[in-house]
Amino acid sequence: MLVNGVWQEKWQPVQNKDENGRFIRQASSFRNWITPDGLPGITGQGGFKAEASRYHLYVAYICPWASRTLMARTLKGLEDIISVSVVNPKLTDQGWQFGGFNGSDSDCLNGVTYMHELYTQVASDFTGRATVPVLWDKKTQTIVNNESADIVRMFNTAFNDLVGEGVDLVPEALTGQIDALNNFIYTDLNNGVYQAGFASSQEAYQEAYTKVFAALDAMENRLSDGREFLFGGALTESDLRLFVTLIRFDLVYHGLFKCNRNRIKDMSNLFDYMHRILAVEGIKNTVNIEHIKAGYYSIKALNPTGIVPIEPEIY
């Protein structure tokens, strides 16, 4: 991580842990919002007005948080409004790097080699981890936001005057229910798999493992009535949250993260649901299996040999 703008030692996957060995995720640092009129959003400061070609999204296909921002960008028809750069999936000793892997990009905007250099370009004394996604303002040369939940929600409404409303990922009538389900999916599943994979005690691992599969069982049961998506016939934010973990589960979390009670392929409702989302126009372009496997299996703390398994195939 960066401390007062200086990169510290080699990249490590565990950001923080409590006294019982539970993995603790770092909070995001930049929380400004793009709004139709440029006024402040829910958090942060104002001045970021929705404009075509002004903003750029830095992502990693390996990262579920970044991938859901890509999904929202696609579903809202923002491909021609917001440009994208994809980092190298293999985590280096200095974290995310640009270029050097098939399907990854150089930094065409700022010419940096590592993501952490982008952070210190904005704040020379920055302390924290240089994470993706990053929503960048080309006009003021700064980071607008690096919290995926904020980015997905602002994509849902901020640019509607430019591209039309289209899919509404957070219908007003369902907002409270979506927020509650989002929190459950994040706590017990999205972050739960990481708490299992990066646990530093048996107790912490077993606690996370139990939580992950209880959440998967709950979602399998929710879909047992034949509904197409979590809230019925239309995609919502909650579906994006669940999908990004499901698509990575059999590829990575089942083996590398020791979440091995069963595969998603063994849960018929979830497996079919995952493929329904994958079949939505544009979504498959937000998933890169090669990047996902190469990225996770490059984590030396979990896979010191760097060997990437051939199977499974999920398409």
Backbone bond lengths (Angstrom), bond angles and torsions (degrees), N, CA, C in turn:
res aa  C-N    CA-C-N  psi(-1)  N-CA   C-N-CA  omega(-1)  CA-C   N-CA-C  phi
1 M - - - 1.454 - - 1.523 109.57 -
2 L 1.325 114.88 172.73 1.456 121.41 176.50 1.531 109.81 -95.46
3 V 1.309 116.61 137.67 1.460 122.65 172.97 1.523 107.05 -128.68
4 N 1.331 115.26 115.98 1.465 121.18 -176.32 1.524 111.63 51.59
5 G 1.330 115.33 39.92 1.454 121.06 175.46 1.510 115.85 82.36
6 V 1.338 118.08 3.90 1.465 121.66 -177.99 1.527 109.26 -113.96
7 W 1.327 116.34 129.32 1.463 120.78 179.27 1.517 109.89 -68.45
8 Q 1.322 115.77 133.22 1.459 121.68 -174.87 1.520 111.67 -107.13
9 E 1.316 117.06 114.62 1.466 123.64 170.69 1.524 111.91 53.12
10 K 1.334 117.58 -150.27 1.441 122.57 -178.18 1.530 110.37 -96.33
11 W 1.338 115.35 151.01 1.457 120.49 179.78 1.523 110.62 -61.32
12 Q 1.324 116.23 136.48 1.462 122.63 177.38 1.523 108.96 -128.17
13 P 1.331 118.51 142.46 1.461 120.19 -176.79 1.522 114.28 -72.84
14 V 1.324 117.84 -30.80 1.466 120.61 -176.50 1.523 109.11 -84.03
15 Q 1.322 115.65 114.64 1.458 121.15 -177.44 1.526 111.41 -77.71
16 N 1.318 115.02 -43.27 1.462 120.87 -179.99 1.521 107.21 -164.20
17 K 1.308 117.46 160.24 1.458 120.99 176.61 1.513 109.34 -147.76
18 D 1.346 115.28 156.16 1.455 118.83 177.85 1.521 109.71 -91.06
19 E 1.338 115.05 -174.46 1.467 119.66 -174.63 1.525 112.90 -67.47
20 N 1.340 117.12 -15.58 1.462 120.87 179.09 1.525 113.10 -101.85
21 G 1.325 116.83 11.36 1.451 120.65 177.03 1.506 115.06 82.70
22 R 1.338 117.78 14.46 1.457 120.95 178.79 1.528 110.23 -79.82
23 F 1.336 115.91 133.38 1.454 123.00 177.50 1.528 109.80 -67.39
24 I 1.335 116.94 131.84 1.465 122.28 179.13 1.525 108.38 -120.20
25 R 1.331 116.09 125.25 1.464 121.44 -177.67 1.521 110.86 -86.06
26 Q 1.314 115.58 140.73 1.460 121.93 179.05 1.526 110.77 -70.64
27 A 1.323 116.70 142.08 1.461 121.29 174.48 1.525 109.65 -75.71
28 S 1.326 116.72 150.13 1.459 121.16 179.20 1.521 110.79 -71.25
29 S 1.337 115.89 153.34 1.464 121.26 -170.59 1.520 113.94 -102.96
30 F 1.338 117.99 -30.96 1.459 122.29 -176.40 1.526 108.37 -111.72
31 R 1.336 116.35 119.99 1.464 118.72 -170.75 1.530 112.40 -130.75
32 N 1.333 117.93 30.97 1.463 120.23 175.38 1.527 110.37 -77.12
33 W 1.331 115.82 164.50 1.460 121.53 -175.80 1.522 111.19 -126.57
34 I 1.315 115.18 144.39 1.458 121.35 166.10 1.527 106.88 -88.17
35 T 1.309 116.42 130.52 1.464 121.42 -179.96 1.531 108.88 -131.12
36 P 1.339 118.18 160.64 1.466 119.86 -178.51 1.517 113.61 -56.80
37 D 1.338 117.56 -34.63 1.466 121.14 -176.61 1.523 113.69 -108.31
38 G 1.328 117.15 -0.06 1.460 120.11 179.40 1.510 114.73 84.12
39 L 1.327 118.05 3.11 1.461 120.82 177.34 1.530 109.71 -77.02
40 P 1.341 117.37 162.59 1.473 119.68 -178.44 1.521 112.20 -58.74
41 G 1.333 115.84 146.82 1.455 120.99 175.27 1.509 110.15 -91.37
42 I 1.319 115.65 -151.70 1.464 121.15 -176.86 1.517 111.48 -63.40
43 T 1.334 115.99 -37.36 1.464 121.35 177.29 1.516 108.38 -130.00
44 G 1.312 117.74 165.82 1.457 121.65 172.93 1.505 114.52 79.58
45 Q 1.340 114.91 -161.79 1.447 122.10 -174.01 1.516 110.89 -111.70
46 G 1.321 116.22 170.02 1.448 121.78 -179.05 1.517 112.74 -91.83
47 G 1.349 114.80 -172.21 1.452 120.47 177.96 1.501 114.56 103.08
48 F 1.344 117.55 -5.28 1.464 121.10 -179.28 1.524 109.32 -104.39
49 K 1.314 114.88 92.14 1.461 121.47 -176.50 1.523 110.17 -90.55
50 A 1.329 116.62 142.87 1.458 121.81 177.70 1.525 109.30 -66.60
51 E 1.321 116.07 115.04 1.459 122.70 179.34 1.526 108.84 -141.25
52 A 1.306 116.55 143.41 1.458 120.86 178.39 1.521 110.21 -66.71
53 S 1.327 116.30 137.75 1.474 124.67 174.38 1.522 114.45 67.22
54 R 1.320 117.55 10.62 1.468 119.61 179.48 1.522 112.07 -86.67
55 Y 1.331 117.82 -28.60 1.464 120.64 -169.79 1.533 111.97 -113.72
56 H 1.310 113.99 153.72 1.468 121.98 -176.41 1.519 108.45 -135.55
57 L 1.326 116.03 140.12 1.459 121.40 -177.51 1.526 109.54 -113.15
58 Y 1.325 116.31 122.16 1.463 122.19 173.79 1.529 108.22 -96.67
59 V 1.339 116.52 126.30 1.458 120.69 -175.83 1.520 111.19 -138.98
60 A 1.339 114.60 167.97 1.461 123.16 168.10 1.521 106.53 -128.78
61 Y 1.320 117.62 130.98 1.464 119.91 177.43 1.526 111.51 -64.42
62 I 1.315 117.51 -27.47 1.462 120.98 178.43 1.526 110.96 -64.34
63 C 1.315 117.31 -32.23 1.475 122.43 -168.71 1.528 111.69 -84.32
64 P 1.337 118.58 121.08 1.471 119.72 178.66 1.519 112.98 -64.36
65 W 1.327 117.13 -35.48 1.470 120.25 -179.70 1.533 109.94 -64.86
66 A 1.338 116.62 -45.02 1.462 120.35 178.69 1.527 111.00 -66.57
67 S 1.327 116.41 -37.05 1.458 120.15 -176.71 1.521 112.40 -65.63
68 R 1.322 116.95 -32.19 1.461 116.01 179.47 1.531 110.97 -72.75
69 T 1.342 118.64 -24.58 1.466 119.48 173.53 1.528 109.87 -70.83
70 L 1.337 117.33 -35.63 1.462 121.07 174.90 1.525 110.66 -63.59
71 M 1.336 116.59 -41.19 1.455 120.64 178.27 1.524 111.05 -62.05
72 A 1.325 116.86 -45.01 1.464 120.82 179.62 1.530 110.35 -63.67
73 R 1.316 117.01 -41.89 1.477 121.29 177.64 1.521 110.42 -57.78
74 T 1.329 116.54 -43.14 1.465 120.88 -179.95 1.518 111.79 -68.56
75 L 1.325 116.33 -49.04 1.462 120.39 -176.61 1.532 112.38 -63.70
76 K 1.331 116.94 -30.00 1.465 120.65 -179.23 1.532 112.33 -91.17
77 G 1.330 118.03 2.27 1.453 120.94 177.43 1.509 114.17 69.15
78 L 1.343 116.38 37.65 1.465 121.13 -175.08 1.531 113.40 -101.64
79 E 1.341 117.64 12.12 1.467 119.90 -176.35 1.526 112.70 -59.49
80 D 1.336 117.38 -36.08 1.464 120.81 -179.74 1.522 112.56 -89.86
81 I 1.323 116.56 -3.16 1.470 121.71 -178.33 1.528 110.96 -100.87
82 I 1.333 116.11 -37.90 1.471 122.30 -176.35 1.524 108.82 -124.07
83 S 1.329 116.97 118.36 1.455 122.12 179.64 1.528 110.27 -80.35
84 V 1.342 116.12 166.01 1.466 121.28 -172.80 1.525 110.92 -138.60
85 S 1.326 116.19 143.65 1.460 123.33 166.99 1.524 108.45 -125.46
86 V 1.337 115.78 136.82 1.463 122.63 -179.83 1.522 109.06 -108.79
87 V 1.329 117.48 127.21 1.460 121.13 179.72 1.526 110.68 -82.92
88 N 1.326 115.48 166.21 1.457 123.06 174.64 1.529 108.65 -61.78
89 P 1.331 118.52 131.97 1.467 119.23 -178.00 1.524 114.18 -71.21
90 K 1.328 117.45 -23.47 1.460 120.07 -177.25 1.517 110.43 -81.03
91 L 1.307 116.42 120.96 1.459 121.39 -177.19 1.522 110.25 -76.49
92 T 1.313 115.71 123.22 1.460 121.71 -178.88 1.529 110.00 -92.03
93 D 1.329 116.21 178.13 1.464 120.16 176.50 1.523 111.59 -64.00
94 Q 1.335 117.14 -17.06 1.468 121.19 176.13 1.530 111.87 -110.88
95 G 1.318 115.70 25.22 1.458 119.88 175.66 1.517 112.51 79.21
96 W 1.338 116.54 -146.33 1.461 121.71 -176.35 1.519 111.21 -66.03
97 Q 1.347 115.35 133.89 1.456 122.33 -179.78 1.526 109.24 -123.08
98 F 1.324 116.52 150.66 1.463 121.18 177.17 1.528 110.32 -92.30
99 G 1.347 116.15 141.65 1.453 122.39 174.96 1.518 113.94 70.53
100 G 1.337 115.70 179.93 1.450 121.09 173.98 1.513 115.53 87.31
101 F 1.344 117.91 6.71 1.456 121.35 178.73 1.516 107.90 -148.54
102 N 1.312 116.34 141.96 1.460 120.61 -179.40 1.526 111.55 -54.09
103 G 1.320 116.43 124.18 1.460 120.28 179.96 1.511 114.55 89.36
104 S 1.327 117.97 1.88 1.466 120.72 175.62 1.523 109.22 -103.88
105 D 1.321 116.04 159.56 1.460 121.61 -173.35 1.520 111.86 -115.79
106 S 1.320 115.54 153.48 1.462 119.88 165.69 1.526 107.20 -78.00
107 D 1.322 116.58 165.76 1.466 119.21 178.92 1.521 108.82 -85.17
108 C 1.320 115.56 96.41 1.466 120.49 -175.51 1.521 112.90 -73.63
109 L 1.323 117.64 -17.30 1.469 120.76 -176.59 1.521 113.31 -90.25
110 N 1.317 116.30 -44.57 1.462 119.96 -171.72 1.526 114.13 -118.93
111 G 1.327 116.50 -10.44 1.453 119.73 175.86 1.508 115.47 69.13
112 V 1.335 117.78 23.63 1.461 119.77 179.59 1.524 109.45 -89.62
113 T 1.335 115.21 161.92 1.462 121.37 179.76 1.519 111.82 -94.85
114 Y 1.336 116.38 -37.82 1.460 121.93 -176.71 1.525 110.28 -120.60
115 M 1.319 115.82 149.94 1.457 120.40 178.97 1.522 111.76 -59.99
116 H 1.333 117.28 -34.54 1.476 118.51 -177.88 1.528 111.61 -63.63
117 E 1.347 117.47 -24.78 1.463 119.95 177.24 1.521 111.53 -69.19
118 L 1.314 116.15 -30.02 1.464 120.64 176.50 1.528 110.01 -66.44
119 Y 1.319 115.91 -40.34 1.463 120.42 179.08 1.526 111.28 -64.22
120 T 1.319 117.69 -44.21 1.468 119.32 -178.16 1.527 111.56 -76.14
121 Q 1.341 117.18 -18.61 1.461 119.47 173.00 1.520 109.84 -66.08
122 V 1.324 115.67 -33.73 1.465 121.11 179.50 1.521 111.18 -83.22
123 A 1.333 116.63 -41.46 1.475 121.60 -178.58 1.525 107.78 -138.04
124 S 1.306 117.07 102.83 1.467 121.49 -173.13 1.518 112.91 -62.74
125 D 1.337 117.61 -20.53 1.463 121.35 -179.43 1.527 111.58 -108.70
126 F 1.331 117.37 22.58 1.465 121.40 -174.96 1.527 111.41 -59.13
127 T 1.336 115.15 135.68 1.462 121.99 173.06 1.523 108.24 -121.35
128 G 1.325 115.84 125.38 1.457 120.53 -179.50 1.506 110.49 147.12
129 R 1.327 116.17 -173.59 1.456 121.41 179.92 1.525 110.10 -96.06
130 A 1.322 115.77 140.85 1.463 121.64 -177.92 1.525 108.64 -89.76
131 T 1.316 115.57 89.49 1.462 122.33 -171.64 1.527 111.86 -97.46
132 V 1.328 115.01 166.70 1.467 123.03 166.20 1.524 106.96 -117.51
133 P 1.325 118.50 154.84 1.456 127.45 3.87 1.522 112.82 -76.87
134 V 1.325 114.54 159.64 1.461 122.21 172.28 1.524 107.35 -129.44
135 L 1.317 116.22 126.64 1.462 121.98 174.10 1.524 107.70 -99.76
136 W 1.325 115.51 116.28 1.462 123.09 -169.64 1.533 110.71 -108.98
137 D 1.335 115.92 139.31 1.461 121.81 176.08 1.528 108.93 -99.50
138 K 1.328 117.18 111.91 1.461 121.31 -179.57 1.535 111.40 -67.62
139 K 1.330 116.29 -28.22 1.461 121.13 -175.15 1.520 112.13 -71.10
140 T 1.325 116.67 -45.76 1.466 120.65 -177.78 1.526 112.49 -104.55
141 Q 1.336 116.64 0.72 1.466 122.19 177.03 1.534 111.85 56.09
142 T 1.324 114.53 54.82 1.465 118.11 -179.58 1.521 110.37 -147.84
143 I 1.332 115.01 167.00 1.458 121.09 175.07 1.530 108.28 -84.60
144 V 1.313 116.10 124.14 1.460 120.35 175.62 1.524 109.48 -79.11
145 N 1.335 116.05 -49.66 1.452 119.70 -172.21 1.524 109.56 -159.26
146 N 1.335 116.77 141.73 1.475 119.99 174.16 1.527 111.25 -127.19
147 E 1.335 116.29 26.31 1.468 122.16 175.90 1.525 108.17 -109.36
148 S 1.316 116.63 114.78 1.463 120.58 -174.34 1.525 112.75 -59.76
149 A 1.323 117.86 -37.89 1.464 120.25 -179.64 1.526 111.08 -60.87
150 D 1.337 116.75 -41.62 1.465 121.04 177.00 1.519 110.68 -64.59
151 I 1.332 116.55 -44.97 1.461 120.92 -175.83 1.527 111.04 -62.60
152 V 1.330 116.42 -44.76 1.466 119.57 178.61 1.519 110.53 -60.25
153 R 1.313 116.71 -43.67 1.469 119.19 -176.93 1.520 111.68 -70.28
154 M 1.326 118.09 -37.73 1.464 117.71 178.64 1.531 110.95 -71.01
155 F 1.339 117.76 -33.76 1.463 119.93 174.85 1.534 110.89 -60.55
156 N 1.318 116.40 -31.27 1.464 120.54 -176.77 1.524 112.81 -66.31
157 T 1.334 117.48 -28.22 1.472 119.07 -174.18 1.527 115.26 -129.32
158 A 1.327 118.60 -29.13 1.472 120.68 -167.33 1.522 113.44 -63.63
159 F 1.325 117.22 -33.25 1.460 120.65 -172.74 1.528 113.42 -105.50
160 N 1.329 117.26 13.09 1.465 120.21 -176.02 1.526 113.09 -60.55
161 D 1.334 117.68 -30.61 1.464 120.37 178.81 1.531 111.11 -68.30
162 L 1.331 116.83 -20.80 1.465 120.97 -178.29 1.527 112.64 -95.42
163 V 1.319 116.76 -33.56 1.473 119.74 -174.18 1.523 113.52 -122.18
164 G 1.315 117.75 -3.28 1.464 120.51 -174.44 1.514 110.64 87.25
165 E 1.329 116.36 161.56 1.460 119.85 -175.19 1.517 112.03 -69.97
166 G 1.328 117.87 -43.50 1.461 120.70 179.60 1.519 111.56 56.73
167 V 1.325 116.03 -138.70 1.464 121.98 178.38 1.525 109.03 -66.52
168 D 1.322 116.39 132.50 1.463 120.99 175.03 1.522 107.79 -104.52
169 L 1.319 116.13 107.15 1.461 120.77 -175.84 1.523 113.27 -77.75
170 V 1.337 116.55 -14.37 1.473 120.70 178.67 1.519 109.06 -137.02
171 P 1.333 117.75 73.50 1.469 119.59 177.79 1.523 110.61 -57.95
172 E 1.315 115.79 139.75 1.465 120.53 -175.22 1.521 112.24 -55.25
173 A 1.320 117.31 -40.39 1.464 120.97 -177.24 1.531 112.52 -66.50
174 L 1.336 116.64 -19.98 1.465 120.66 -177.07 1.523 113.63 -110.48
175 T 1.325 117.64 3.64 1.462 120.62 -171.51 1.525 112.60 -55.67
176 G 1.318 117.37 -47.51 1.463 120.60 -179.44 1.518 112.01 -62.06
177 Q 1.325 116.90 -43.59 1.465 120.83 179.46 1.532 111.27 -67.07
178 I 1.329 116.67 -39.26 1.466 120.59 178.54 1.526 110.53 -64.85
179 D 1.325 116.53 -44.31 1.465 119.90 178.78 1.524 111.13 -59.65
180 A 1.328 116.78 -42.46 1.465 120.77 -179.17 1.530 110.94 -66.39
181 L 1.331 116.78 -44.42 1.465 119.57 179.93 1.521 110.87 -69.36
182 N 1.333 117.52 -38.05 1.467 121.07 175.21 1.521 111.15 -55.03
183 N 1.318 116.01 -45.83 1.456 120.83 -178.52 1.527 111.35 -63.06
184 F 1.329 116.18 -42.13 1.461 120.95 178.67 1.530 110.90 -63.80
185 I 1.339 116.53 -47.11 1.457 120.47 -178.50 1.529 110.46 -63.39
186 Y 1.334 116.02 -42.97 1.466 118.79 179.34 1.529 111.81 -62.72
187 T 1.315 115.70 -52.33 1.463 120.54 -173.14 1.519 112.53 -65.23
188 D 1.324 116.58 -46.52 1.460 119.80 -171.63 1.524 113.95 -93.39
189 L 1.339 117.42 -21.50 1.462 118.49 -174.81 1.526 112.37 -122.39
190 N 1.340 119.02 -62.35 1.467 120.41 -178.54 1.524 111.39 -53.17
191 N 1.315 116.11 -52.56 1.465 120.68 179.33 1.521 111.31 -86.98
192 G 1.322 116.83 -23.22 1.462 120.68 -179.11 1.517 112.86 -60.38
193 V 1.341 117.57 -40.40 1.463 119.27 179.28 1.522 110.81 -64.48
194 Y 1.328 116.90 -35.19 1.468 119.86 177.47 1.525 110.65 -69.89
195 Q 1.328 116.71 -37.38 1.459 119.57 177.52 1.522 111.12 -64.57
196 A 1.323 116.83 -31.80 1.466 119.84 174.64 1.527 110.36 -72.78
197 G 1.326 116.49 -49.15 1.455 120.80 -175.99 1.502 114.58 -66.29
198 F 1.329 117.09 -33.80 1.461 121.27 -176.66 1.521 112.86 -107.02
199 A 1.323 117.17 14.05 1.472 120.10 177.21 1.524 109.81 -62.35
200 S 1.312 116.51 143.72 1.471 120.34 178.51 1.523 111.23 -115.11
201 S 1.333 116.46 16.90 1.469 120.89 172.00 1.523 107.99 -148.49
202 Q 1.328 116.54 154.19 1.463 120.93 178.82 1.521 110.65 -61.58
203 E 1.320 115.57 -40.07 1.468 120.46 -179.75 1.524 111.40 -60.36
204 A 1.336 116.55 -45.44 1.460 120.52 -178.99 1.518 111.10 -65.84
205 Y 1.332 116.37 -40.03 1.467 120.85 178.92 1.527 110.74 -62.87
206 Q 1.316 117.71 -49.59 1.458 120.79 -177.22 1.522 111.40 -63.53
207 E 1.312 116.69 -37.36 1.460 121.01 178.13 1.526 110.15 -62.54
208 A 1.345 116.46 -46.36 1.462 120.53 -179.35 1.519 111.49 -67.96
209 Y 1.324 117.05 -42.98 1.467 122.96 179.06 1.531 110.52 -56.42
210 T 1.324 115.91 -47.08 1.465 120.78 179.69 1.523 111.07 -61.53
211 K 1.317 115.96 -42.10 1.460 121.84 -179.75 1.539 111.36 -64.41
212 V 1.321 116.53 -43.13 1.469 121.64 -179.21 1.527 110.95 -59.88
213 F 1.323 116.69 -48.82 1.458 118.12 -175.34 1.520 112.72 -77.06
214 A 1.315 117.46 -25.99 1.469 118.92 171.84 1.527 110.04 -65.24
215 A 1.326 116.49 -38.68 1.465 120.60 178.33 1.527 110.95 -67.84
216 L 1.327 117.28 -43.31 1.463 119.91 177.92 1.529 111.27 -62.45
217 D 1.329 116.36 -40.84 1.471 119.68 177.33 1.524 110.71 -61.89
218 A 1.330 116.18 -40.37 1.467 119.99 179.96 1.527 111.14 -64.32
219 M 1.333 116.90 -41.17 1.463 120.20 179.08 1.530 111.59 -71.19
220 E 1.332 117.33 -37.08 1.469 120.91 175.26 1.528 110.19 -60.22
221 N 1.324 116.09 -42.50 1.466 120.64 179.20 1.526 111.43 -68.73
222 R 1.324 117.45 -38.46 1.467 121.48 -179.67 1.532 110.46 -60.12
223 L 1.327 116.02 -36.13 1.458 120.66 -177.32 1.529 112.95 -86.31
224 S 1.321 117.19 -0.74 1.473 120.81 -174.72 1.519 113.42 -71.28
225 D 1.340 118.01 -13.66 1.467 120.29 -179.92 1.523 112.42 -86.88
226 G 1.340 116.98 5.19 1.451 120.80 176.41 1.514 114.94 89.61
227 R 1.330 117.42 3.59 1.464 119.54 179.25 1.537 109.40 -62.12
228 E 1.321 116.21 149.48 1.459 120.55 -176.84 1.519 111.74 -76.06
229 F 1.354 115.29 -44.34 1.458 121.31 -179.76 1.526 108.78 -130.44
230 L 1.312 117.60 -179.75 1.465 120.24 -170.95 1.527 113.43 -63.02
231 F 1.340 116.61 -31.32 1.460 119.61 179.26 1.528 112.08 -113.57
232 G 1.324 116.02 23.19 1.463 118.87 176.63 1.510 112.45 117.68
233 G 1.340 115.99 -127.22 1.460 120.22 -171.79 1.504 115.84 -95.35
234 A 1.330 118.43 0.83 1.461 120.60 -178.08 1.531 110.87 -127.49
235 L 1.328 115.71 142.37 1.467 121.07 176.46 1.519 110.94 -66.15
236 T 1.319 115.56 142.57 1.457 121.55 173.54 1.529 108.74 -132.14
237 E 1.324 115.23 175.94 1.466 121.57 175.18 1.524 111.92 -51.58
238 S 1.316 116.69 -39.14 1.465 120.68 -176.98 1.525 111.20 -62.08
239 D 1.323 117.37 -35.86 1.459 120.50 177.86 1.523 111.19 -65.45
240 L 1.328 116.62 -38.58 1.460 120.02 177.59 1.523 109.88 -61.92
241 R 1.325 116.58 -42.70 1.464 120.66 -179.24 1.525 111.66 -63.64
242 L 1.324 116.25 -43.93 1.455 119.02 -178.61 1.528 111.08 -70.32
243 F 1.322 117.19 -42.71 1.461 121.36 -176.32 1.522 112.64 -58.03
244 V 1.339 118.08 -44.79 1.472 119.53 -173.31 1.525 112.06 -64.01
245 T 1.328 117.39 -27.16 1.461 119.75 175.32 1.527 110.62 -82.01
246 L 1.313 117.64 -41.40 1.468 120.64 179.76 1.524 111.78 -59.65
247 I 1.329 118.01 -43.26 1.460 121.45 -175.05 1.526 111.20 -67.39
248 R 1.330 117.37 -23.65 1.461 121.88 179.62 1.525 113.14 -95.84
249 F 1.315 117.10 -10.47 1.455 120.24 -167.82 1.524 112.51 -64.33
250 D 1.311 117.62 -57.73 1.467 119.81 -177.43 1.525 111.35 -69.42
251 L 1.336 116.61 -28.77 1.458 121.31 -179.81 1.521 112.58 -70.70
252 V 1.336 116.24 -38.03 1.466 120.35 -168.65 1.525 113.96 -133.85
253 Y 1.324 116.78 -54.95 1.458 119.75 -169.03 1.526 112.45 -67.12
254 H 1.327 117.55 -33.67 1.463 121.26 -179.55 1.523 111.18 -60.73
255 G 1.320 117.53 -43.16 1.458 121.13 -177.29 1.512 113.04 -96.73
256 L 1.327 117.11 -63.32 1.458 121.85 -173.04 1.525 112.53 -63.46
257 F 1.334 117.04 -37.00 1.462 121.11 -177.24 1.534 112.52 -96.94
258 K 1.336 116.34 5.61 1.473 122.27 174.71 1.531 113.56 62.61
259 C 1.329 116.64 26.75 1.472 120.64 174.93 1.526 106.88 -93.64
260 N 1.333 115.78 72.22 1.458 120.91 -162.09 1.528 115.30 -114.44
261 R 1.326 118.06 24.09 1.468 118.60 175.09 1.513 110.77 -62.87
262 N 1.315 115.86 -44.47 1.460 121.91 175.71 1.520 108.93 -162.62
263 R 1.325 116.26 168.78 1.455 122.33 177.17 1.532 109.90 -93.22
264 I 1.312 116.91 165.09 1.458 120.73 171.99 1.523 109.15 -65.03
265 K 1.316 117.27 -33.10 1.460 121.23 178.21 1.525 111.40 -58.92
266 D 1.344 117.45 -23.75 1.460 122.04 179.99 1.535 112.58 -87.35
267 M 1.324 117.05 -3.16 1.463 122.04 -179.75 1.527 106.85 -114.11
268 S 1.310 116.36 96.76 1.461 121.24 -165.48 1.521 113.65 -60.76
269 N 1.320 118.23 -39.59 1.462 119.86 -178.96 1.523 111.28 -66.82
270 L 1.319 116.34 -45.07 1.461 120.52 179.96 1.528 111.31 -68.06
271 F 1.321 116.85 -38.81 1.465 120.16 -179.14 1.530 110.43 -64.65
272 D 1.324 116.73 -45.24 1.467 120.29 178.43 1.528 111.03 -65.44
273 Y 1.318 116.32 -40.89 1.468 122.23 178.08 1.529 110.63 -60.61
274 M 1.325 116.87 -45.13 1.462 121.25 178.84 1.524 110.73 -57.51
275 H 1.326 116.54 -42.10 1.463 120.11 -179.57 1.524 112.28 -74.03
276 R 1.326 118.09 -27.90 1.476 119.31 173.60 1.519 110.51 -63.47
277 I 1.324 116.43 -42.99 1.467 119.68 178.74 1.520 110.27 -67.45
278 L 1.322 116.32 -41.34 1.463 120.98 179.83 1.528 111.06 -60.57
279 A 1.333 116.89 -27.33 1.464 121.77 -178.91 1.526 113.05 -83.51
280 V 1.341 117.87 -10.83 1.466 120.46 177.48 1.527 108.28 -64.23
281 E 1.311 116.49 137.56 1.463 121.25 -175.20 1.528 112.17 -52.92
282 G 1.320 115.84 125.38 1.459 121.86 176.12 1.507 115.27 91.70
283 I 1.337 118.78 -20.26 1.467 120.42 -173.82 1.529 111.73 -68.16
284 K 1.315 117.13 -38.37 1.466 119.18 -178.83 1.529 111.39 -60.05
285 N 1.326 117.04 -28.62 1.466 120.84 178.82 1.524 112.75 -71.17
286 T 1.320 117.12 -13.21 1.467 120.55 178.42 1.530 111.80 -92.60
287 V 1.334 116.93 -1.83 1.461 122.60 -177.89 1.520 108.87 -114.74
288 N 1.330 116.99 127.26 1.460 121.37 177.30 1.527 108.04 -129.21
289 I 1.334 115.21 100.93 1.459 120.80 -175.44 1.523 111.60 -60.89
290 E 1.338 116.83 -40.76 1.464 120.55 -179.99 1.523 110.90 -59.56
291 H 1.322 117.19 -43.99 1.465 121.34 179.30 1.529 111.01 -66.12
292 I 1.331 116.58 -43.14 1.467 119.98 -177.67 1.524 110.41 -59.80
293 K 1.314 116.77 -49.94 1.466 120.25 -177.48 1.528 111.32 -68.31
294 A 1.330 116.98 -44.95 1.464 120.10 -179.44 1.524 110.84 -62.24
295 G 1.321 116.57 -38.72 1.456 120.55 -177.01 1.516 113.59 -69.21
296 Y 1.320 116.66 -54.00 1.459 119.37 -178.10 1.530 111.63 -63.82
297 Y 1.322 116.76 -40.19 1.466 119.05 -177.16 1.522 112.58 -79.45
298 S 1.348 117.10 1.53 1.466 120.72 171.87 1.524 112.12 -89.13
299 I 1.336 116.86 -4.65 1.473 120.71 -179.38 1.532 108.31 -74.75
300 K 1.312 116.11 103.92 1.465 121.22 -171.60 1.523 112.74 -62.64
301 A 1.320 117.29 -32.26 1.466 120.38 -178.96 1.526 111.19 -63.47
302 L 1.338 117.40 -27.31 1.457 121.89 -179.21 1.528 112.61 -104.17
303 N 1.327 116.87 -25.15 1.463 121.12 -174.78 1.531 109.91 -143.67
304 P 1.321 117.61 73.50 1.471 120.72 -172.86 1.516 114.74 -60.48
305 T 1.336 118.99 -25.98 1.466 120.40 -179.63 1.517 112.59 -78.84
306 G 1.334 117.16 -21.21 1.455 121.17 -178.33 1.511 114.43 75.54
307 I 1.332 118.17 8.90 1.462 121.17 -179.83 1.534 109.76 -72.19
308 V 1.338 115.46 131.20 1.466 121.62 -179.67 1.528 108.83 -104.06
309 P 1.318 118.86 123.27 1.479 120.35 -179.34 1.523 111.64 -65.38
310 I 1.319 116.29 147.99 1.458 121.97 -179.74 1.518 111.15 -74.61
311 E 1.303 117.00 -45.00 1.457 121.76 -178.94 1.538 109.28 -97.83
312 P 1.325 119.53 168.81 1.470 126.13 0.62 1.506 112.50 -91.65
313 E 1.307 116.38 162.61 1.459 122.35 170.48 1.537 107.18 -97.82
314 I 1.308 116.68 133.78 1.474 118.69 -174.61 1.511 112.77 -113.27
315 Y 1.312 118.56 -7.94 1.475 120.21 178.29 1.514 109.67 -86.09
